[in-house]
Structure formats: C-alpha cells, structure tokens
Amino acid sequence: MISCMVIDDEPLAVELLKDYVEKIPFLELVYAGSEPVTALDILSRQPADLIFLDIQMPDITGLQFMKIVAGRSRVIFTTAYSEYALDGYEFNAIDYLLKPVTFERFYASALKARTLIEPAKAPEVVAVAPAAELDYIFVKTDSKIIKVFLKDILFIEALKDYIAIHTLQEKLIVLDNLKDIHAGLPGDRFIRVHRSFVISAGHIDTIERNRIFIREHVIPVGDSYREFLQSLLKGRQFGGR
C-alpha cells in the first residue's frame, strides 16, 4: 500500500483527485486539502510515500514544497500550465499531470509511481506469496471463516458497512469495505466499475453501454470508471473496427 496526499488550492481539484485515489486499491489517502502548511504538519507525524501536488499555490508553491520534503516523499505535480512541466522534472518529480486530469491518465501516473516506490519499501525476504498468486481468499461471515475460490466470485457489492460477495453458489455478507478487499484481489481479473461494485472480468456475459450483465445480475458502470474499463478490456476485444 502506498500512502499519499493530495494538495491543491482549488477545492474542486482536491475532490476530483481524492475520488480518483479512492478508486485505486494500492493507494491510501492520508490527507487531501488546500493547506500546504497543514500538510507539512501532518508529514512531520505521519509520512506519505507520494504527494499529488499543485504547483501554483498562494502561500507555498509546489516547487517550494517539494524542496522541503525532498528525500521523504515522491511527488507527482498537477497544474493547469504546461510551461511548468520542465521545472517539475528538474526537481525529480515522478510525473506531471496537466489539468483537467482524466482518471486514465491519473491511473497511469499512479502505476508509474508504484513501480518506483514499492520496490524501495519491500522487505528483502518475502515469506508469504502475494495475494495475486493465490486462487482463494478467506472471509469472515457471522461466526465462521469461509474459504472462497476466486474463480467462483461473480462480483462484490458495497452495502454501507458491509460487502456482499456474490459467488456461483451463494451470497456472503462480510464486515469489510470494497477498497480493502479489492486490494487483495488480482487486478487483472477483478475490476472496479462503480463506487459500489467490483466485478470478475471472467464472468462478464455482456457489456451494454453503462451496464454489465453477469448471469441474471445487471451491474451499473459509473461514468468515471467507463474509460478505465474500456482500456482494460481493449486487449481482450476483437472485431468492431
């Protein structure tokens, strides 16, 4: 998991990037706001691996902020002005995002950061195989711990404080949240398509506009997830030229 911050003096930009972060299972948000000084105070107590940082801010510019946190956090700059891109790279920023930022571009930048940050955080000896290599998970429902094979999962649905895991055999109600369970599943097989749904790509029967059909179930596709879903499925699609 990569801890991150979003710092931007535009509240709408903060909300947009915060929403993007919440969709990506390997990112964990520790601060999102418009106050660089507040962010620095939090950083003194709680490190952040990655900062999505606006360049033009009134009290402390993004470039000044990056100088202060140099060596402690990696930075991806966000700005509406393309002329700042060169300055960002000179300061060894991971990437530069030009506003308005699409989710697809944001996700690609987050993946780039992941390849740089996670190897540095990884222990030298890994005692347990990654979750992506396993073909099952264990979930706790009521007083029982149940083994669920990944191949049997149709989709997972958020239900306020719980999630519902819909499988070929049954529906399991589990005290967990969608982001955490998605983080433990193989990303190439399980795709988040809506704020409340993660689906198994292997069980998709049909995709029709903003709906996915899995057996008798109809799953909505959120507007901000549609472009990302299409990009993931593009390599598995034939015809339609």
N, C-alpha and C positions, 0 to 999 in steps of 0.2 A: 504494500500500500504506500502511495506517495502522498504525503501531507502537502497541502497547498493553500495559497492565499490569492484573493482577487482584490486588487487595489485600483480604483478608478474614481475620478472626481465626478463622473456622470452616473447618477443613481440607476438610470435605465441600463447602462452598460454593465454595472455591477450585477443587476438582477439577471441579465441575459447570460453572463459568464457563470454566475452562480448556478443557474439552471443547467448549463452545459456540464459543469463539474459534477453535478448530482447524477447525471446520466452515465458517467464513466466509472465503472466499478473499481478501477485501480487508483482513483483519486479520492482523497479525504480532505474536505474543506475545514480549515481551522479559523479562517477569518475572511469575510467579504464586506468591503465598505469603502468609504471615500476619504478616510483619515489616515494618511501615511504615518503620522506620529503615533496614533493608536496601534497601528500595525507593528511599528518598531517596538513598542512597549510589550506587545504580545510575543514578538520574536525573542525578546530578552528572557522570556519564561518558557516559551514553547516553540521549538524550532519548526521551520517549514522547509520542506525539500524544494518546493517550486513556488514561484510567485508570478502570477499573471499581472503585469504592471503597466499602467498607463504612463506615457512619457510626459505629457503636459498636465501638470497639476500645480495649483497655486502656491502651496506652502513649501513643498519639497518636490522637485521634478523627479521623474522616473530615473533619469541618469544619476542624479544625486543620491537617490535612494539605493540604487544598485551599488554605488561606491561604498555606502555604509554597510551593506550586507554582504559585500564581496567575500567569497570563500565559505559563507554559511548557507546560502540559498542560491539555487539556479533561477534564472529569470527568462520569461517569455514576454516581450514587450507587446503592448496593444496601443494603437494610436490611429487617428484619422489622417495623419500626414505622412505620406510615403517618403518625404525627404529625411525623416528621422531614422530610416532603416539602417543606413550605413553607420550612424552613431551607435545604434543598438548592437550591431555585430562587432564593432570595435571594442565594445565593453564585454565581449564574450557572451552575449545573450544566446540562448538556445535557438530562439526563433523570433520572428517579427510578424505580428498579425495586424493586417490593415482593416480598420472598421469600415462598414459593418462586417462583423465576423460571422461566417456561417458555421454551423455545427460540424460539417465535414472537415473544414479547414482547421477548426479548433481541435477536433479529434486527432487529425494527422499530426498536429503540433504536440499534443499530449503524448502520442505514441513515440515521437522523436525524443521527448524528454524522458520517457520511461526507459528507453534504450541506454540513456546516459546516466540516469540516476540509480536505477535498480541494481546494476552490477556493482556499483560502489557501496551499496547498502547490504548486499548479500553476504552471508557468512561464508567462510572458506569451506566448511563442511556442511553439506545438506543431508540431514538424517532421514528426512521424510520425502517421499516422491511428491511432486506438485499435484495439486488437485486435478489439473487438466489431464494427467496421465491415468487417473482412476476412472473406473466405469460405474461408480456408485457413490452415493453420499448417505450419511446417517442424519435423520431428522427426529426431533423430539415432539411427539404429539400426545397430549394428556400425560399419562404416567409411563408411556412406552417410548423406546427409541427404535425407530424403524429404518431398515436398510432400503434405499430406493435406487434402483438401477437407472442410470442416465438415459438409456435407450427407451425406457418406459415413460419418461416425462413428456407430456404434450405441451404444457405451458404452466407458468406460475403467475398467480394473480395477487396483487396487493389488496388487503382488506383492513385498512386502518392500522391497528396494532399487530395484525396477523398477516400471514400469507396463506394462500390456498395452492397446493401443488396438485395439479390435475395430471393423473397418470392414466395409462391404459386400463388399469384395474380399479382405481378409486380416486377420491379427492381427499387429500390430507390437509388439515388445518394446523399450522405451525406458528408458534410465537417467534417471529423473526421479521426482518424487513427485506424488501425486494433488492435493495442495493447490495446488502451483505451476502445474501445467498447467490446473487448473480456473480459476485466477485469470486466465488468458489467454484464456478462452473466454466467449462471450456468456452472461450469467447467466440470460436468459430462455429460452435453448434448451438449456443443459446444466445439469442439476440433480444435486446430490449427494444420494443417497438412502440411503447406507450409508457406514460408515467406509472401506469398500474399493471403492465404486462411484460413478461419475458417469455418468448416462445422458443420452442425447439425447431430449428430450421428443417430437420429431417422429417418432421411430421406435418409440414405445411402441405395442404392439398391444393389450394388455390389462393392467389392474391388478386383482389379486385378493387382497384382504386385505393381507398383508405381502409380496406378490410382484409383480414387474413382468415381463411377458412381451414380449421383443423377438425376433421370429423364433423360432429354436429355443432361445434363451437364457432362463434364468429368473434374475432379479436379485432378491436379498433387499432388503427395505426395513427399515432399522434403526428401532427403537422411537422413538428421539429425533428421527428425521427424518420420521416419518409425518405429523405435524401440519403441518409446514412444506410437505411435498409437496402435501398436500391444499389448503392455502391458495394455492399457486402455480397449481394446476390448476383451481381453483374457477371462475375467469373463463372457462375454455375448456370448461366442462361444461354440458350441457343435460339436462333430464329428471331423474327421481329425486326429484320433490317429495313 
